[in-house]
Amino acid sequence: GRHPRIAGGALPVRLDELTARLDRFRREVAPAFRAYRATRAEIAERERRRLRIDELKPRVMSSFVRNKLIDQVYLPLCGANLAKQLGAAGAAKRTDQMGMLLLISPPGYGKTTVMEYVANRLGLVFVKVNGPALGHGVTSLDPAEAPNATARQEVDKINLALEMGNNVMLYLDDIQHTNAELLQKFISLCDGSRRIEGVWKGRTRTYDLRGKRFCVVMAGNPYTEGGARFRIPDMLANRADVYNLGDVLQGNEELFALSYLENALTSNPLLAPLAGRDPADVGRFVRLARGEAVPPGDFAHGYSAAEADELARLFRHLVRVQATLARVNRAYIDAAAQEEAFREEPAFKLQGSYRNMNKIAERVVAAMNDDELEALLDDHYAGEAQTLTAGAEHNLLKLAELRGRLTPERAERWRQIKDEFVRVRRAGGPGDDPAARVAGALVGLDDRLASIARGLAESASARRPGAEAWLAPKLDELAGALGKLAQRPAPEAPPKPPSAPPRPAAAPAAGPPLADLVAQQTALIERTLLPLVRAAMRPANGEGGPELGELGARLGELSASVARIEARLRQGLPGAERFDVRFGPGEASNFYRGVLDDDVLRGGGVFVATYGKLPPVGASVRLRLHFPNGASFEADAAVSWTQDLVANDGAALQPGFGARLLAPPAEGRALVAQYTRRVEPLLRDAT
């Protein structure tokens, strides 16, 4: 040996020196070593519990079924991205490791299960971060800034994954429950630099993960917990490979349909044995259930005639269930992809996921008939819809439409809900300000006016004598709608303390002033309907024509209804804040212009100096402008910018706001032009 006490293959021993060394070893070295071992084990166990190391081991569920869709579609998709992040094996290994894997699908499609299986097969530490536990309040990777202990634990796991650095899969689950600002922290980690800032044990760290086996996977659903559509930051999505596991991938529709059945095998007692047999037998039973002839000798396992017949009947029921769930899944994804402003019906929230398939499959038996199977689907989705509370009715009606099970009464109810949904969307909801609701109601009349105009044009071109009879009920409908609108009481201003000037609270602008909208509707009636009515009532020979008579009276009532609304709104926009603006010596208010445009009405506006509460940018206000010569005029305006008492650089400024005048009267334009020729307007960059 090479021990220093061995010389020439011999170990000389002095008995007195050996016994002294043995005694010291027995009394000091051995106890110290045992204490060291015990302390090391205690510290390791304590840190293992603190870091929850056992949770970082990927564990594949016992019910996991590796089906054809996973083998032929999902794993190749994930593999291509992980090869980019981790580097391919062998000579093809990449040095420019980058990117991220983003999985989007409705709940229950096995995103977490698939990635845990991949981490298990690749030998990676699986660090799963729970999005709902993080919540929307976490925007930093510093655990000290987390709002609660649960969120702090999840942030610690992210930093632990970064600290380990190698052979790690960082998996952020349900990111729709997190803050977009937190997700943006991963942008630099997903490009070629592979760097990210973190905090470990209270100290900031810059983690450089270039060349390391470290991958980032995020998973989410199309909707957030509040039912709104979720959108991840664009800069992060650009660096990710995005796959929708709930969508039917092009050319793989058959595999997608079959995967529903393969995943449900372990949920049904009769089908459970098939999960451990040749997977091809499942496909053969599906073909048998669809009416194809499959010889008994083609099955890999020997089934008796009675067993094969029972399994075929069971698969026949499951194929029908799968077809229904596929339609539900498609409707859910289409609803998630639709912009709220363009919906023609309420959003559909019921799901057709693998989880739904498993729940239904465990209750299906071969002896069921078609009616019992449909009743089972009804019961399942009736229970699912109860969690939607207020949305239960329209979701169940949409489901019945997808399944072709709408009765005439329910079909009429579904039509009413869709019509009312469109009307409410256009008119504005209860959370909108009164101006937006009235404006939406007025704008919604355009469709009906256009319909009347088209019918009148046809009557005029064909010289049909029944034009008045056709038009009368439609005009009644329009007059009634406008009449109800005219009877709506204008919103009252909230009470103010006696010491404060009586000014209504400012309201956000809802596009052009309401008075202008009403005027547009009136002009549309006069410009479009009246000429067409006259043309429709003219005799076929074109000579002269009768008076409008009853038809003209109806149009007069319609115009009068619009005029009443206009008069009411001319008294002041609902919720519009009023300001008196005085110009001249000693007054801080003035007009302002842009850098590139000298016209204060076209490229500028009015600076209103005030120490009161500033209205928000975009709000509608009503201004009364007083000039030094005693002249004045009123005009509606929209707030373009605000100015506080102290600017960003600490300089003291006159507080106030800038407002752009909306359609000032002709006399007002003349007063503005006369004043700005004598007094130089303020200069303000419009940007």
Secondary structure, DSSP 8 states (H G I E B T S, - for coil): ---TT-BTTB----HHHHHHHHHHIIIIIHHHHHHHHHHHHHHHHHHHHHHTGGGGS----TT----HHIIIIIHHHHHHHHHHHH--SGGG--SS---EEEEE--TTS-HHHHHHHHHHHHT-EEEEEEHHHH-TT---S-GGG-SSHHHHHHHHHHHHHHHH-SSEEEEEE-GGGS-HHHHGGGTGGGSTT-EEEEEETTEEEEEE-TTS-EEEEEEE-SB-TTS-B----HHHHTTEEEEETTS--TT-HHHHHHHHHHHTGGGSTTTGGGGGS-THHHHHHHHHHTT----GGG-SS---HHHHHHHHHHHHHHHHHHHHHHHHHHHHHHHHTS-GGG-SS--------HHHHHHHHTT--TT--HHHHHHHHHHHHHHHHHTTGGGHHHHHHHHHHHHT---HHHHHHHHHHHHHHHHHHHH--TTS-HHHHHHHHHHTHHHHHHHHHHHHHHHHHHT-TTHHHHHHHHHHHHHHHHHHHHHS---------TTS------EE--SS-HHHHHHHHHHHIIIIIHHHHHHHHS-TT-S-----HHHHHHHHHHHHHHHHHHHHHHT--TT-EEEEEE-STT---EEEE-SS---HHHH-EEEEE-SS----TTEEEEEEEE-TTS-EEEEEEEEEEEE-SB-TTS-B---EEEEEEES--HHHHHHHHHHHHHS--EE----
